[in-house]
Amino acid sequence: MIFFGDKKEVRQMDFKTMTLMEEYVKVRGLGDRLALMKDIIDWQAFRPMIGSVFHDDDKVGGRPHTDELVIARILTVQAMYNLSD
């Protein structure tokens, strides 16, 4: 039996689907670190610090900068998982 949201559909599962579903259950049991980070960290505290780096006012012009919270989250994930640019 395969579950799609709140619907149940009965059909024969192939080996690939069965393996993927088993792996998904294992990963889901480990917990979601990103959701945990979102709940624990006060991301708004980073906004003034990162915003002070940008100098994009109406006088200078140019493309608007990326949201400060997005930058803070990206840098945190990069540091957690040892990722490069």
Buried (B, 14 or more C-beta within 10 A) or exposed (E): EEEEEEEEEEEEEEEEEEEEEEEEEEEEEEEEEEEEBEEEEEBEEBBEEBEEEBEEEEEEEEEEBEEBEEBBBEEBEEEEEEEEE
